[in-house]
């Protein structure tokens, strides 16, 4: 366990720029842009935020229940504002997996690491844990801080315009429960991402060059060939559907919330509309998605590919 902990620290130190600095810089830029945009635009009578605040007042009296509505809108906007951080998480973890085992062979650093009493199993597992647990935890922390800053800024602007929404904001369940819901989805993310992590690490351990082309090109070409064969033979579309599912699982499993695009969203009966009820049900829908057998088949396949990555790293020559 101490060895694995040390390897996790190594991965963090080596990739601190993409794991921590990049999300932090993006968050700072997002907050700065929001502050400048709302700060300069609030003086306009056509400002959406000013119209939202003016709807809470009748003369100088507060409209009953209006503060809760404003707090709900601001809470939703603060959550939507963190979506760029999730997109960055997808990109950084995807390319991290591609280079995780390939780069150490390319720069011959694998010779140094293999000279140490470090097993291939611990090395590969440390990279998989970094992608599925460490990186998401960092983004959850950064996105939570970003949401708090955006909400506080909105509260200050509202107070300067005669509407005190701090009480409603600080008791809003969307804001208070967002970090806990994100942490509750982390096990689902880990299981769902296993096929993608396993595939990318396996290709990273195997490919001698052009890792991205091998990782993305092989499944995409396989899908095109299956579609062409089905079209020529006039066969059923079951094979195409199956192949599309496989390609989606090994290429898009690192996208947070991608599991909600299938059975879980269909069960909700509300489609993709972003509402307060929809946000509140995301955690239960995420865990409901684990009831489908395809999720566990993909997880088993992901673990098999992780084992293949371990074996390839052990016996792949360093040249």
Long-range contacts (C-beta under 8 A, 24 or more apart in sequence): 3-117, 3-118, 3-119, 3-122, 4-122, 4-125, 4-126, 4-129, 7-118, 7-122, 7-123, 7-126, 8-126, 8-129, 8-130, 8-134, 10-126, 11-126, 11-127, 11-130, 11-134, 12-130, 12-134, 15-96, 15-130, 18-92, 18-96, 19-92, 19-130, 19-134, 19-135, 19-138, 20-138, 20-142, 22-88, 22-92, 23-85, 23-88, 23-89, 23-138, 23-139, 23-142, 23-143, 24-142, 26-84, 26-85, 26-88, 27-85, 27-142, 27-143, 27-145, 27-146, 30-81, 30-84, 30-146, 30-150, 31-146, 31-149, 31-150, 31-153, 34-81, 34-150, 34-153, 35-153, 38-153, 38-154, 38-157, 39-157, 42-157, 42-161, 49-154, 49-157, 50-161, 53-158, 53-161, 53-162, 53-163, 56-163, 57-162, 57-163, 62-163, 67-163, 67-165, 67-167, 67-168, 68-168, 70-158, 70-163, 70-165, 70-168, 71-165, 71-168, 71-169, 71-172, 72-172, 72-174, 72-276, 74-151, 74-154, 74-155, 74-165, 74-169, 75-151, 75-169, 75-172, 75-174, 75-175, 76-174, 76-274, 76-276, 76-279, 77-150, 77-154, 78-146, 78-147, 78-150, 78-151, 78-154, 78-175, 79-147, 79-174, 79-178, 79-279, 80-274, 81-146, 81-147, 81-150, 82-143, 82-146, 82-147, 85-139, 85-142, 85-143, 85-146, 86-139, 86-143, 86-255, 86-256, 86-257, 88-139, 89-135, 89-136, 89-139, 89-254, 89-256, 90-254, 90-255, 90-256, 92-135, 93-131, 93-135, 93-254, 94-196, 94-200, 94-254, 96-127, 96-130, 96-131, 96-135, 97-127, 97-131, 97-196, 97-197, 97-200, 97-201, 97-204, 97-254, 98-200, 98-203, 98-204, 98-211, 98-212, 98-215, 99-204, 99-211, 100-127, 100-200, 100-201, 100-204, 101-127, 101-201, 101-204, 101-205, 101-309, 101-312, 101-313, 102-204, 102-205, 102-207, 102-211, 105-316, 105-318, 108-318, 110-313, 110-318, 111-318, 120-310, 120-311, 120-313, 120-314, 121-310, 123-313, 124-201, 124-205, 124-306, 124-309, 124-310, 124-313, 125-306, 127-201, 128-197, 128-198, 128-201, 128-306, 131-193, 131-197, 131-254, 132-189, 132-190, 132-193, 132-194, 132-197, 133-186, 133-190, 136-186, 136-189, 136-256, 137-186, 140-179, 140-182, 140-183, 140-186, 143-182, 144-178, 144-179, 144-182, 147-175, 147-178, 148-175, 151-175, 173-280, 174-276, 174-279, 174-280, 181-282, 181-283, 184-283, 184-286, 184-287, 185-256, 185-257, 185-282, 185-283, 185-286, 188-259, 188-286, 188-287, 188-289, 188-290, 189-256, 191-290, 191-295, 191-296, 191-299, 192-253, 192-258, 192-259, 192-289, 192-295, 192-298, 192-299, 193-253, 193-254, 193-302, 194-253, 194-298, 194-299, 194-301, 194-302, 194-303, 194-306, 195-249, 195-250, 195-253, 195-298, 195-299, 195-301, 195-302, 195-305, 196-249, 196-250, 196-251, 196-252, 196-253, 196-254, 196-302, 197-253, 197-254, 197-302, 197-306, 198-301, 198-302, 198-303, 198-304, 198-305, 198-306, 198-308, 198-309, 199-250, 199-251, 199-302, 199-305, 201-305, 201-306, 201-309, 202-305, 202-306, 202-308, 202-309, 202-312, 204-309, 205-308, 205-309, 205-312, 205-313, 205-316, 206-312, 206-316, 216-251, 219-246, 219-247, 219-250, 219-251, 220-247, 222-247, 223-247, 245-294, 249-298, 253-298, 253-302, 257-282, 257-286, 259-286, 259-289, 259-295, 260-285, 260-286, 260-289, 262-289, 262-292, 263-288, 263-289, 263-292, 264-288, 264-289
